[in-house]
Amino acid sequence: MICRRSFIAAGAALAYARGARAGLPVPPDRRIAFRLMRHGSPIGTHTVEFRGDGNTLLVDIAVEVRVWLGPIPLAHYFHRSRETWSGDRLVSVQGQTDRNGRQLNMAASWDGRGLAVHGTGTSPYVAPSDAYASTYWRKASLFGPLIGTQDGTLNRPSIVEPGVEPVRLASGVQTRAQRYVLSGDMNVELWYDETDAWVGMRFEADDGSTISYQRV
């Protein structure tokens, strides 16, 4: 028989779990994956993987892009970053990027004042308290300054919400999602479904082509 105290404790644990999911939208399978498309052809992948250890959450991001003209490689982009969360606080970020042979990196760690950031694209600084990493898997992070995970640059984009519209997934199925347009310091379009899950992205590459993300 389950005693009343056990029932209350179980209810409290469930409420905490629901709250944690609301603050940090970790998917049930602990993975987000996208197929990257350019001119109708796949050129790469973007994955986000989550690992938990007690109150700590590790978020590992990997992006791999290769663009070919027949057998000739035209461009490549490789990126790895890791976020560490303690409860609902982002306490560190590290990122390394190979952008067509150009090496970029950044690191940020909580020092009591905020996230102390340094990177190849910026002088050292302490980020504002409402700043988060530009990793996009958490919709709530869009509404403050964004710390670039390539080189540490602090971005303050403007954001508008044009409305809900259909978004095509990699399976060919369409889902309805809210569109967000970030402009100014950075230019990118993002889509989140009714559960706030990240389901799409689109931006213009350096060569003027459009890169779109299709959720796998």
C-alpha positions in Angstrom: 0.0 0.0 0.0 1.2 3.5 -0.9 1.1 5.8 2.2 0.0 9.4 1.9 3.5 10.7 2.5 4.9 8.7 -0.3 2.1 9.8 -2.6 2.8 13.5 -1.7 6.5 13.0 -2.3 5.9 11.3 -5.7 3.5 14.2 -6.7 6.2 16.8 -5.7 8.8 14.9 -7.8 6.5 14.8 -10.8 5.7 18.5 -10.4 9.5 19.3 -10.3 10.1 17.2 -13.4 7.3 19.0 -15.2 8.8 22.4 -14.1 12.3 21.3 -15.3 10.9 20.4 -18.7 9.1 23.7 -18.9 12.3 25.6 -18.2 14.7 23.4 -20.2 12.8 21.7 -23.0 14.7 18.5 -23.2 13.0 16.1 -25.7 12.0 12.6 -24.5 14.6 10.9 -26.6 17.3 13.5 -25.5 18.2 14.4 -29.1 17.3 17.0 -31.7 18.5 16.4 -35.3 18.2 18.4 -38.5 19.1 17.8 -42.2 20.6 20.9 -43.8 19.4 21.7 -47.3 20.8 24.0 -50.0 19.3 24.3 -53.5 17.1 21.3 -52.7 20.0 19.0 -51.8 21.3 17.9 -48.4 24.6 19.3 -47.4 25.0 18.4 -43.8 23.6 17.7 -40.3 23.0 19.6 -37.1 22.5 17.6 -33.9 21.8 18.5 -30.3 22.3 15.8 -27.6 21.4 16.0 -23.9 23.0 14.2 -21.0 21.9 14.6 -17.4 23.8 14.0 -14.2 21.8 15.0 -11.1 21.1 18.7 -11.3 23.6 19.1 -14.2 22.6 19.0 -17.8 25.2 18.8 -20.6 24.1 19.8 -24.1 26.4 18.8 -27.0 26.0 20.4 -30.4 27.6 19.2 -33.6 27.3 20.7 -37.1 28.9 19.2 -40.2 28.5 20.8 -43.6 30.2 20.0 -46.9 29.4 21.6 -50.2 30.6 20.0 -53.4 30.6 20.9 -57.1 30.8 17.3 -58.5 34.0 15.9 -57.1 35.4 19.3 -56.1 34.9 20.5 -52.5 33.7 24.1 -52.5 33.2 24.8 -48.8 33.1 23.1 -45.4 31.9 24.0 -41.9 32.5 21.9 -38.8 31.3 23.1 -35.4 31.3 21.6 -31.9 30.0 23.2 -28.7 28.9 22.2 -25.2 26.6 23.9 -22.8 26.6 23.1 -19.1 23.5 23.9 -17.1 23.0 23.7 -13.3 19.3 23.7 -12.8 18.0 26.5 -15.0 21.2 28.4 -15.0 23.7 28.2 -17.9 27.1 28.0 -16.2 29.5 27.4 -19.1 29.8 27.2 -22.9 32.7 26.1 -25.1 32.8 26.2 -28.8 35.2 25.3 -31.6 34.6 25.9 -35.3 36.4 25.2 -38.6 35.0 27.6 -41.2 36.7 26.7 -44.5 40.0 26.3 -42.7 39.6 29.3 -40.5 39.7 28.3 -36.8 37.4 30.0 -34.4 36.8 29.3 -30.7 35.1 30.7 -27.6 34.5 29.9 -23.9 32.3 31.3 -21.2 32.0 30.4 -17.6 29.9 31.6 -14.7 32.0 33.7 -12.3 29.4 35.1 -9.9 28.8 38.2 -11.9 27.6 36.4 -14.9 29.1 34.5 -17.8 32.7 35.6 -18.4 33.3 35.3 -22.1 36.4 35.3 -24.3 36.8 34.2 -27.9 38.5 34.9 -31.2 35.9 37.4 -32.2 35.8 39.6 -29.1 37.7 41.2 -26.2 36.9 39.5 -22.9 33.6 40.6 -21.3 31.0 39.6 -18.8 27.7 38.9 -20.5 24.4 40.5 -19.2 22.4 38.4 -16.9 19.8 37.7 -19.5 22.3 36.5 -22.2 22.3 32.9 -23.4 24.2 30.9 -26.0 23.1 31.1 -29.7 22.2 27.4 -29.8 18.5 27.9 -30.5 17.1 24.7 -28.9 15.6 26.7 -26.1 13.1 29.2 -27.4 13.1 31.4 -24.3 16.8 32.2 -25.0 15.9 34.1 -28.1 14.6 37.1 -26.2 17.8 38.4 -24.7 21.4 39.0 -25.9 22.9 35.9 -27.6 26.5 34.8 -27.1 27.9 33.5 -30.4 29.2 29.9 -30.0 31.6 30.4 -32.9 33.8 33.2 -31.6 32.1 34.7 -28.5 30.6 37.8 -30.1 27.7 39.2 -28.1 24.7 39.8 -30.4 21.6 41.9 -29.7 19.2 41.1 -32.6 15.8 42.5 -33.0 13.0 39.8 -33.0 9.6 39.8 -34.5 6.9 37.0 -34.6 5.2 37.0 -38.0 2.8 34.2 -37.0 2.1 30.5 -37.2 2.7 28.7 -40.5 3.3 25.2 -41.8 6.9 23.9 -41.7 8.1 20.9 -43.6 10.0 18.2 -41.7 12.6 15.9 -43.2 9.9 13.1 -43.4 7.9 15.3 -45.8 5.2 15.8 -43.1 4.3 19.4 -42.3 3.7 20.8 -38.8 2.4 24.1 -37.7 4.9 26.3 -36.0 5.5 29.9 -34.8 8.0 31.8 -36.9 10.6 34.1 -35.3 12.7 36.5 -37.4 16.0 37.7 -35.8 17.6 40.7 -37.6 20.3 43.3 -37.0 23.4 41.7 -35.4 22.3 38.4 -36.9 19.8 37.4 -39.5 18.0 34.1 -39.1 14.5 32.7 -39.1 13.5 30.0 -36.6 10.4 27.9 -36.1 9.0 26.3 -32.9 6.0 24.1 -32.6 3.1 24.3 -30.1 5.2 22.5 -27.5 8.1 25.0 -28.0 10.2 22.3 -29.7 12.7 23.7 -32.3 11.5 22.4 -35.7 13.1 24.6 -38.4 15.6 27.3 -39.3 16.6 29.3 -42.4 19.4 31.8 -43.1 21.4 33.1 -46.0 24.9 31.7 -46.5 28.0 33.8 -47.4 27.6 33.0 -51.1 24.0 34.3 -51.1 22.4 30.8 -51.1 19.6 29.9 -48.7 20.3 27.2 -46.1 17.2 25.6 -44.5 16.9 23.1 -41.6 14.5 20.2 -41.8 13.8 18.4 -38.5 14.6 14.7 -38.7 
